[in-house]
Amino acid sequence: MRKGVYAANVTPFREDDLSLDVDAYRRHVAWLAEQGVAGVAAFGTNGEGPSVTVDEKVTVLEALVADDLGIDLMPVLTEGNLPDTLRLLERVNDLPAVGVLVLPPYYFKPVSADGLRAFYERVLDAARHPVLVYHIPRYSVPVPADLVASLPVWGAKNSADDPAWSATLRAAGQQVMVGTESDLGHDLVDGHGAISALANIVPRQMVEVHRLVHAGETDAAARLADHLRGVVDVTKEHDSPGVLKRLAEAQSGIPMGTVRPPLLPPPASYDIAAALAKLTPTLTRRVLRAQPR
């Protein structure tokens, strides 16, 4: 798995019947590849993974493999039970994925560390790709860091804004993919990379902040990271997947459709122009205005 920024890419659904628009999905991923992302993490949280069937996911993943866009493919397994997780895992085992990001079943809370261990051990027994644990306690069951550190996994995506959690994994020799954009200037220093929802709408900025951090350009990285915190706020004004699709469509020109219920798209009053104006760092806007036309 290469170092860099992976897009936690969104999933376009058609407005009329809420079916998955495979062509729009492929075009969006192709656009992301052109913007320089290292890969895509397909069907995670902002990809509305729990709202997509196993068969739909496999159809899209096989299409992306056929497209051969030169970026990494990481399926995200967000099934609500062990059998469906293993069924999807069996179907992606033969695909050229760089790894699988696996969410634990999320309905029963709390669950014990022993129960989570039993789940991940079965996943590891069946997986032919490196396994990453998906730690996102805001939406799912939290996975204790010491449990992850004791498993033979490649690492994890940490979407918890918890540096100590990441430090425990790194001390065990595992890798961490940053899952939030709250403090990228610091979080990326020791991280392998990021799996970012913002990469749907500002992919070049996400790629650049990763480059700046690893080039040791700390001041510039901090300025861009501070701007990206504001971009996160823009995506939280309504259900994030819907906002991301509206902004991604405006950025790329690719129709991104809608979301599946229970999520809702932004209201008709949503000011797309005002939101887009917040995506570009102030310094960059000033430079662009100063350039001769």
N, C-alpha and C positions, 0 to 999 in steps of 0.2 A: 504494500500500500504506500503510494507516494505521499510525501509531505505536501501540505497545502490546504486549500479551501475546497470543501465539498459542499455543493448546494443541497440543502434540504428542500428539494424542489416540490412545487405545488402540483396538484392534479386537476386539470381542466375537465369540467363536466358540462355537457350541453345544456343550454337554457330550457329547451322544450321538454325533454324527457329525463334529464339528469343522468343520461348515459355517459360513460367515460369517453372523452374525445381523444382517441389514440393518436391521430394525426397531429393535433395541437400539442399533445404531450411530447411527441418526438421533435416537433419544430422548436418547442421551448428548450428542450435539452440541447438541441443543436446550437441554439443561440447561446446558451450558457457555455458550451464548449468553445465557441468563438470568443467569448469574453475572458477565457483563460482559467476557468475553474479546473481543479484537479480531477473532479469527479462529481457524481450525484449520489445522494442517499435517497432512494426512491421509496415513497409510501411511509414516511415517518409522520410526525405530528402535524406539521403544516402541509404535508402531502395527503392528509386525511386518511391515513392508513387503515384505521378501524372502520372506515366507511366504504372500503373497497374490498371486493371479494377476492378470494385466492385466484380464481380463474382470470379475473380482470388484471390482477397484478402480473401473472405469468405472461399474459398476452402482451402487455406493455414491455416487460423485461426482455422477452424474446425479440420484440421489435427493435429495442435499443441495441441489443447485441448485433442484430442484422445491420443496423445503421453504422456500426463500427466507427464511432466519432472520435476515437483516440483519447477518451477520458475514462476514468475508473467508474465501475458500476458497483454500488453497494446496496443490495436490497435491505429494506428495513422490515422486520417481522413484528407486526403489532397485533397479532391475533389474540383473542380473548381466552384461549384455552390451549392446552398442550397438544391435543391431536391436530388442530388446524396449524399450529406452529410447525409441527413435524411434517405435516402434509406439504406446506409451502416450502419448507426447508428441503424436502426431497426433490421438489421440482426446480429449485434454484441450484441444487448441488452440481448439476451438469452445465450450468452457465458459467462464463468466464468472469465471475465476480471476484473482487479483491477481498471481500469479507462480507459478513452478514451482521447487521446491527439488530439485536434481539431484545424486545421489550418483554418483561414478565407479564403474565396474565394480570389484569388490572382491576377486576371487580371486587374480589375479596380483600378487605382491609380490616385490621392488619393481618399480615401473614408472617410466619416465623422465618428466620434465616435458614433453618433446616428445610423448610418447604421450598424456598427459593433455590437452595442448593440442589434439591431433587429435580426441580425444573431445568436448571441450567446444565446439570450433569447429563440429562437425557438429550438436551440440545447438542451438547458437545459430542456425545456418542454418535449422533446422526450427521453432524456437519462435516463437510469436506472442504469448507472454506474457514479462514480465521473468524473467530466469533468475537464480537464486541457487545458488551453489556450496555443497555440503554437505561441510564439513570436519569429520570425526569419526575421527581416526586410531586411536582405541581399537578400532574395529570395521572400519574400511575403509582405503583407500589415502589417505594424507595428501596434501593438495593444497597445494603451495608458495604462500605468500602473494604472492610477486612474480609468479607465474604468474597468479593470480586478478586481481591489480591490472592486468595487461596485457590482460585480456579485457574485451569490452564487456558485462559482466554488471551487474545491479543491485547485487549485493553477495554476501553469503554468510551462512550460519549457522556460527558458530564454536563447536564443541563440544570444544575442545581445552584449555581453561583456559590460553590463551596470549595475554596482552594484546599482545605485540609483533606477533603475527600479525594481530590486529584493527587495530592502529595502521597497519600497512602498507597495508591496504585503505582506511582512512579518509583517509590521506594521498593516495591516488589518487582520492579523491572518491566512493568506493563506501560502501555502507551495510553495517552488521554487525548481525545478529540474534544475541543472546546465546543460547548453547545449553546452558549449565550454570548451576547455581544456587549455585556455590561462593563467589562474592563479588559478589552482585547490587548491593550498595550502591555499588560502584565501577564494575562492568562496564556498568551501565545508563546511566551518566552521559553517555557519548558515543554510546551505541548507539541504533539506531532502535527497538528493542524486544527481546523475548525470544520464543523458541520453546521452550516449557517442558513437560516431562513432568509436573512438579508441578501444572500447571494442571488436570490430570485430577482431582486430589483436594483441592487447596486453591486453586481458581481466584481467589477473592476476595482471598486473601492475595497472590497473584502480581500481580494487577491493582493492589492497594494499594501494593506495594513499588515498582512502576513509577511510580505517581502521586507517591509521596513523593520519589523520586529527582528527578523532573522538576519538582517543586514546591520543590526546594532544602531539603527537611526532612531534612537529612543524618543527624541523630542517630536520628530515628524510623526512617528507612530502614535504617540500620545495624543497629538492634535487630531489625527484622523479617527482614532478610537473614540475620542470625546464626541466628535461629530456623529459617529455611528450610533452612539447611545441615543442621540436625538432621533435618528432614523428609526430605531426600535420603537420609540414612543409613537411615531406616525403609524406604525403597523398595529398598534394596540387600540386604536380609536374605535374599532369594531372587531368582529371575529377576524382574527389574523389571516387565515387562509384566504378569505374573501378580499381583504385589503391588498394582500400580496398579489393576488391575481389581477386586480384592477391596475395596480402600479406596474406589474410585469408586462401587461398588455400595452400600457402606455409607453413603456421603455422599449419594447421589442417590436411592437406592431403585430404580434401574434394573438389572435383571439383566445382568451383564456376561460371563457364561459363563467360558470358559477360554482357554488359549493353545494354539497349534499346536506339536507337536513340531518340532524338538528341545527347545524350551523346555518347562518344567514349571510347573504352578501351585504355589502355596504348599502345604506338607503339611497334612494334616488337623489337626495339632497347632498350626497357626498361630494365634496369639492376636490376633484382630482387634480386640478391645476395647483391649488394651494398645497396639497400633499406633495406633488412632484417638486415644487419649489424648495421643499425642505430636504430633498435627497442629495443635493450637491453642496459640498463644503463651501462656506462663504469665501474662503481664499480663492478657490477655483472659479467661482462666479465672478470675482473681481478681475481675475486674470483674463477670463473670456471676454468680459465687457471691454477690457483695455486693448484687446487685439484688433488690428485694422480689419475692416470688412472689404 
